[in-house]
Amino acid sequence: MYNDIFQAINLSKNYGNISVLKEVNMTIHQGEIYGLIGENGAGKTTLMKIIGNLVRPTRGSISLFGQTDIDLMNQERKKIGYLIEIPALYSELSARDNLEFYCRIMNITDKKTINEVLHIVSLEDIENKKVGEFSLGMRQRLGLAIALINNPEFLVLDEPINGLDAVGISQIREILIKLAKENDVAVLISSHILSELQLLATKYGFIHKGRMLQEISAEDLIETEGKYISIVPSNHLLAKQILKDNFNIKVIDGDKNGEIRIPNGAFTLEEIISVLIRSKVEILSVSTHYTTLEDYFLNLIEGDN
């Protein structure tokens, strides 16, 4: 029995003199929803193409379902469902006809599978409509249906919620969470909507300029970095100095005018307010927040630069 669905060890990919991936190390476990976060050109899609054997790495190695042999990994790839970049769909065919085409390619004979995936992605009511008449969001949902047609144990999804409205995004989130929890399906997903990944992923990998900056579980992110106290004092500079003198903590200027952010640490909100009040600093507002994935990622990039 395998627990590591995918592992990359010192994985690098060059196109000529351009390094797209630089000694990437990462691990995806069974039942894990792994949010891959990075800017455009960071190497996310290249990494996914390596998993699908669409691109060969320059250096390093990977394993799939515990296998490292090339032929055995190609056999294991039958357990993977892909949605990488724009799904390959036939515009003159209906949604059902597209799925039947992919079933023939994959030697899937059970027609109930098509009905099941159409229901999962909420396309059963328009299954006979030509794909050429589909919106971008509908095409994305059909692409996800194709990724699910082989009942995969590992889903590789590049921007799967692209073009979806709020309802569609919520539906995809529910589908993926259910697959991970009930069927132990591993999911690798990238998205520019980091607020959605924060609701979905159980683990994050932050990639920047081809390098994996950090892997961290969603639980550890909240526990160690996620929480901060936001204070808007009457005297911004004085309040920062008082906090530094009394607690020796790093204080960050927030987004709002005059806001101070204090990272989660050993001091409680009550202790911080008490010190400021004793120093006659009026507090205009105070609240507790969780750091967003975007904030965390931007801080990682800043440190890397």
C-alpha positions in Angstrom: 0.0 0.0 0.0 1.4 3.4 -0.9 0.9 6.6 1.0 3.1 8.9 -1.2 1.2 9.4 -4.4 3.8 11.7 -5.9 7.3 12.7 -5.0 9.8 14.9 -6.7 13.5 14.8 -5.7 15.8 17.6 -6.9 13.6 18.0 -10.0 15.0 20.4 -12.6 13.9 21.4 -16.1 15.8 23.6 -18.5 14.7 24.9 -21.9 18.1 25.8 -23.4 19.7 28.2 -21.0 16.4 29.0 -19.2 15.8 27.1 -15.9 12.1 26.6 -15.4 12.4 24.2 -12.4 15.3 24.3 -10.0 15.9 21.3 -7.8 12.3 21.0 -6.7 11.5 18.7 -3.8 7.9 18.0 -2.9 5.6 15.2 -1.7 1.8 14.6 -2.2 0.1 12.1 0.0 -3.0 10.0 -0.4 -6.2 12.0 0.3 -4.3 15.3 0.3 -5.4 18.4 -1.5 -2.1 20.1 -2.4 -2.4 23.8 -3.4 0.5 24.7 -5.7 1.0 28.5 -5.5 3.2 30.6 -7.7 3.2 33.5 -10.1 2.9 33.1 -13.9 6.0 31.4 -15.2 7.0 30.0 -11.8 7.0 26.5 -13.2 3.6 25.2 -12.0 2.4 23.9 -15.4 5.8 22.5 -16.3 5.7 20.4 -13.1 2.2 19.1 -13.9 3.3 18.2 -17.4 6.2 16.2 -16.0 3.7 14.3 -13.9 1.7 13.5 -17.0 4.8 12.5 -19.0 4.2 15.4 -21.4 7.6 16.9 -20.5 10.8 15.1 -19.5 12.9 16.6 -16.6 16.4 17.7 -17.2 17.7 16.4 -13.9 16.3 14.8 -10.7 13.7 12.1 -10.3 10.0 11.5 -9.6 8.0 8.7 -8.2 4.3 7.9 -8.8 2.4 5.6 -6.5 5.7 4.5 -5.0 7.1 3.5 -8.5 10.3 5.0 -9.9 10.8 2.8 -13.0 9.7 4.6 -16.2 7.6 1.7 -17.5 5.9 1.1 -14.2 5.2 4.8 -13.8 3.5 4.8 -17.2 1.3 2.0 -16.0 0.5 4.0 -12.8 -0.4 7.1 -14.9 -3.7 5.3 -15.8 -4.8 6.1 -12.2 -4.4 9.9 -12.8 -6.9 12.4 -14.1 -5.7 15.5 -15.7 -7.0 19.0 -16.5 -3.9 20.9 -17.6 -4.3 24.3 -19.3 -7.3 24.5 -21.7 -9.2 21.1 -21.9 -9.0 19.5 -25.4 -12.7 19.4 -26.5 -14.4 18.9 -29.8 -16.7 21.9 -30.5 -19.0 20.1 -32.9 -19.7 17.3 -30.5 -22.0 17.4 -27.5 -20.8 17.1 -23.9 -21.9 13.4 -23.8 -20.2 12.7 -27.2 -16.9 14.2 -25.9 -17.0 12.0 -22.9 -17.9 8.9 -25.0 -14.9 9.7 -27.2 -12.5 9.8 -24.2 -14.1 6.6 -22.8 -13.2 4.8 -26.1 -9.6 6.1 -25.8 -9.3 4.9 -22.2 -11.1 1.6 -23.0 -13.9 2.4 -20.5 -17.0 0.4 -21.4 -19.3 1.2 -18.5 -21.7 3.9 -19.8 -22.9 4.6 -16.2 -19.6 6.4 -15.7 -20.6 9.1 -18.1 -23.9 9.7 -16.3 -22.1 9.9 -13.0 -19.5 12.4 -14.0 -22.1 14.6 -15.9 -24.1 14.6 -12.6 -21.0 15.4 -10.5 -20.1 18.5 -12.6 -23.8 19.5 -13.1 -23.9 19.2 -16.9 -26.6 16.4 -17.2 -29.3 18.9 -18.2 -27.3 20.1 -21.2 -25.4 16.9 -22.1 -26.6 17.0 -25.7 -25.7 20.6 -26.3 -22.7 21.2 -28.6 -19.5 22.2 -26.8 -19.0 25.1 -29.3 -22.0 26.8 -27.6 -20.5 26.3 -24.1 -19.3 29.2 -21.9 -15.8 29.1 -20.6 -17.0 27.9 -17.2 -19.1 25.1 -18.8 -16.0 24.0 -20.8 -14.0 23.9 -17.6 -16.6 21.7 -15.9 -16.6 19.3 -18.9 -12.8 19.3 -18.7 -13.1 18.2 -15.0 -15.6 15.5 -16.0 -13.0 14.1 -18.5 -10.4 14.1 -15.7 -12.8 12.1 -13.5 -13.9 9.6 -16.2 -11.3 7.0 -15.3 -12.2 7.1 -11.6 -8.7 8.5 -10.7 -6.7 8.1 -7.5 -4.8 11.3 -8.3 -6.1 14.5 -9.9 -3.8 17.0 -11.5 -5.7 20.3 -12.0 -4.2 23.4 -13.6 -6.6 26.4 -13.0 -9.7 24.2 -12.9 -12.0 27.1 -11.6 -10.9 29.4 -14.4 -14.0 31.1 -15.8 -16.4 29.8 -13.2 -18.9 32.0 -11.2 -19.2 31.8 -7.4 -21.7 28.9 -7.6 -19.5 26.9 -10.0 -16.4 27.5 -7.8 -18.3 26.3 -4.8 -19.5 23.2 -6.6 -16.0 22.3 -7.7 -14.7 22.8 -4.1 -17.4 20.5 -2.7 -16.5 17.8 -5.4 -12.8 17.9 -4.6 -13.2 17.8 -0.9 -15.6 14.9 -1.1 -13.3 12.9 -3.4 -10.3 13.5 -1.0 -12.2 12.7 2.2 -14.4 9.8 1.0 -12.3 8.2 -1.7 -8.8 9.1 -0.5 -8.1 10.8 -3.9 -5.0 13.0 -3.9 -5.4 16.4 -5.7 -2.8 18.7 -7.0 -4.4 22.0 -7.9 -3.1 25.4 -9.0 -5.2 28.6 -9.0 -4.7 32.3 -9.0 -7.7 32.6 -6.7 -5.7 32.1 -3.5 -8.7 32.8 -1.3 -10.3 29.7 -2.8 -7.2 27.6 -2.3 -7.3 28.7 1.4 -10.8 27.1 1.7 -9.8 24.0 -0.2 -6.2 22.8 0.3 -4.9 20.8 3.1 -1.3 21.4 2.1 0.5 24.2 0.2 3.6 24.3 -1.9 5.0 27.8 -2.7 7.0 28.0 -5.9 8.9 31.1 -7.1 11.1 31.4 -10.1 11.3 27.6 -10.4 12.3 26.9 -6.8 10.1 25.4 -4.1 10.3 28.0 -1.3 8.3 26.0 1.2 5.8 23.2 1.8 3.5 23.5 4.7 0.2 22.0 5.9 -2.8 24.2 6.1 -3.0 23.3 9.8 0.6 24.4 10.5 0.2 27.5 8.5 -2.7 28.7 10.7 -1.0 27.5 13.9 2.4 29.2 13.3 1.8 32.1 10.9 -1.8 32.5 10.3 -3.1 34.8 13.1 -2.3 38.5 13.6 -3.7 41.3 15.7 -4.7 44.5 13.9 -4.7 47.8 15.8 -5.3 51.4 14.6 -3.8 53.6 17.4 -4.2 57.4 17.7 -0.4 57.8 17.5 1.1 55.3 15.0 4.8 55.9 15.7 4.4 56.1 19.4 2.4 52.9 19.5 5.1 51.0 17.5 7.8 52.2 19.8 5.9 51.2 22.9 5.2 47.7 21.6 8.9 47.3 20.6 10.1 48.5 24.0 7.7 46.3 26.0 7.5 43.1 24.0 10.4 43.2 21.6 8.1 42.0 18.8 8.2 42.7 15.1 5.4 45.2 14.2 4.2 45.5 10.6 2.4 48.4 9.0 -0.9 47.3 7.6 -3.0 48.2 4.6 -5.1 50.8 6.3 -3.9 54.3 7.2 -2.2 54.0 10.6 -2.9 50.3 11.0 -0.4 48.2 13.0 -0.2 44.4 12.6 1.2 42.2 15.3 2.0 38.5 14.2 0.7 35.7 16.3 3.0 35.2 19.3 3.4 34.8 23.0 1.5 37.9 23.9 -2.3 38.1 24.2 -4.5 40.8 22.8 -5.3 41.9 26.4 -1.7 42.4 27.3 -1.0 44.5 24.2 -4.0 46.7 24.7 -3.2 47.2 28.4 0.3 48.4 27.6 -0.9 50.9 25.1 -3.7 52.2 27.4 -1.2 52.7 30.3 1.0 54.7 27.9 -2.0 56.9 27.1 -2.3 55.8 23.5 -5.9 55.8 22.4 -7.0 52.7 20.4 -9.3 53.6 17.5 -10.0 50.0 16.4 -8.7 46.5 17.2 -9.4 43.1 15.6 -7.9 39.6 15.2 -7.4 38.2 11.7 -5.9 35.2 9.9 -3.2 36.0 7.4 -4.3 35.4 3.8 -2.4 33.0 1.5 -1.6 36.0 -0.6 0.0 37.9 2.3 2.0 34.8 3.3 3.1 34.1 -0.3 4.1 37.7 -0.9 6.2 37.7 2.4 7.9 34.5 1.2 8.7 36.1 -2.1 10.0 39.2 -0.4 12.3 37.1 1.7 13.5 35.1 -1.3 14.3 38.3 -3.2 
